[in-house]
Amino acid sequence: MIKKLLNWLKTKKQSTKLEAWFIVSWDDDYIYRNVSPPGHSAWKDQFRWSEIERICFETKDYLYSDDIYFFTSGRPESYVIPIEAKGGAELWSLILEKNLFDPEYALKALTSENGFFCWPSSES
């Protein structure tokens, strides 16, 4: 019984780490999501860099991962990638390097709690 409880606790701890089950990668043409959430079906998808029309960054309090939303010409729904996913922070850095999100606006987003910041902004 104790062994079972310890195994459950270990699995629970691992399942809370997004980087253990949400992986993002990319190449010159695509961004890939490979997701295997504990207790749910695994899935994969991808979207083209060239299809990105708008990127939003959602900040949350310290208990939750911040998220990057990609709005593309390929579908009406956004693609969401948590910053805490494996590769998430590196992808955010690449987005800034590629000038797909204004760096000054990104700094404002990163220093805010519970906000939603989109680029290009609706005022652009």
C-alpha positions as CSV (number, residue, x, y, z in Angstrom):
1,M,0.0,0.0,0.0
2,I,2.8,2.5,0.9
3,K,4.7,1.6,-2.3
4,K,1.5,2.3,-4.3
5,L,1.1,5.6,-2.6
6,L,4.7,6.6,-3.2
7,N,4.4,5.6,-6.9
8,W,1.2,7.7,-7.2
9,L,3.0,10.7,-5.5
10,K,6.0,10.3,-7.9
11,T,3.7,10.2,-10.9
12,K,1.7,13.2,-9.6
13,K,4.8,15.2,-9.1
14,Q,6.1,14.4,-12.6
15,S,2.7,15.2,-14.2
16,T,2.8,18.7,-12.8
17,K,6.0,19.4,-14.7
18,L,4.9,20.6,-18.2
19,E,8.4,20.0,-19.6
20,A,7.9,16.3,-18.9
21,W,5.0,15.9,-21.3
22,F,4.7,19.1,-23.4
23,I,7.5,19.4,-26.0
24,V,7.8,22.2,-28.6
25,S,10.4,22.2,-31.4
26,W,10.8,23.9,-34.7
27,D,12.8,24.1,-37.9
28,D,12.9,26.8,-40.6
29,D,9.4,26.0,-41.8
30,Y,7.3,24.7,-38.9
31,I,6.7,24.8,-35.1
32,Y,5.8,21.4,-33.7
33,R,3.9,20.4,-30.6
34,N,4.3,16.9,-29.2
35,V,2.1,16.5,-26.1
36,S,1.6,13.4,-23.9
37,P,-0.4,14.6,-20.9
38,P,-0.5,12.1,-18.0
39,G,-3.8,10.1,-18.0
40,H,-4.8,11.4,-21.5
41,S,-4.2,10.6,-25.1
42,A,-1.0,11.9,-26.7
43,W,-1.2,14.1,-29.7
44,K,1.0,16.0,-32.2
45,D,0.5,18.9,-34.5
46,Q,2.4,21.6,-36.3
47,F,1.9,25.0,-38.0
48,R,4.0,27.0,-40.4
49,W,6.0,30.1,-39.3
50,S,4.7,31.7,-42.5
51,E,1.1,31.3,-41.4
52,I,1.6,33.3,-38.1
53,E,-0.6,36.5,-38.2
54,R,-0.5,37.5,-34.5
55,I,1.1,36.3,-31.3
56,C,-0.2,36.9,-27.8
57,F,1.5,36.3,-24.5
58,E,-0.6,35.6,-21.4
59,T,1.0,36.2,-18.0
60,K,-0.3,34.4,-15.0
61,D,0.6,34.3,-11.3
62,Y,3.5,32.2,-10.1
63,L,1.3,29.1,-9.7
64,Y,0.7,28.7,-13.5
65,S,2.8,28.7,-16.6
66,D,2.6,31.8,-18.9
67,D,1.4,30.9,-22.4
68,I,2.2,31.9,-25.9
69,Y,-0.8,32.0,-28.3
70,F,-0.2,31.8,-32.1
71,F,-3.0,33.0,-34.4
72,T,-2.5,31.7,-37.9
73,S,-4.1,31.9,-41.3
74,G,-4.4,28.1,-41.2
75,R,-7.3,27.9,-38.7
76,P,-9.6,30.1,-36.6
77,E,-8.4,28.7,-33.2
78,S,-5.0,29.6,-31.8
79,Y,-2.2,27.3,-31.0
80,V,-1.1,27.5,-27.4
81,I,2.4,26.8,-26.1
82,P,3.2,27.1,-22.4
83,I,6.5,28.8,-21.6
84,E,7.3,26.0,-19.2
85,A,7.0,23.4,-21.9
86,K,10.3,21.8,-23.0
87,G,11.6,24.3,-25.5
88,G,9.0,27.0,-24.6
89,A,11.4,29.6,-23.3
90,E,13.8,29.0,-26.2
91,L,10.9,29.5,-28.6
92,W,9.9,32.8,-26.9
93,S,13.5,34.0,-27.3
94,L,13.4,33.0,-31.0
95,I,10.2,34.9,-31.5
96,L,11.8,38.0,-30.1
97,E,14.9,37.5,-32.3
98,K,12.7,37.1,-35.4
99,N,10.9,40.4,-34.5
100,L,7.6,38.6,-34.4
101,F,6.8,40.4,-31.1
102,D,7.9,43.9,-30.1
103,P,10.7,43.5,-27.5
104,E,9.6,46.6,-25.5
105,Y,6.0,45.2,-25.3
106,A,7.4,41.8,-24.4
107,L,9.3,43.4,-21.5
108,K,6.0,45.0,-20.3
109,A,4.3,41.6,-20.6
110,L,7.0,39.8,-18.7
111,T,6.8,42.2,-15.8
112,S,3.0,42.0,-15.5
113,E,0.8,39.6,-13.7
114,N,-2.4,38.2,-15.2
115,G,-2.3,40.0,-18.5
116,F,-2.9,39.3,-22.2
117,F,-0.5,41.0,-24.6
118,C,-0.8,40.7,-28.4
119,W,1.4,41.7,-31.3
120,P,0.7,43.2,-33.6
121,S,-1.5,45.1,-31.1
122,S,-5.1,46.0,-32.1
123,E,-3.9,49.6,-32.4
124,S,-1.3,48.7,-35.0
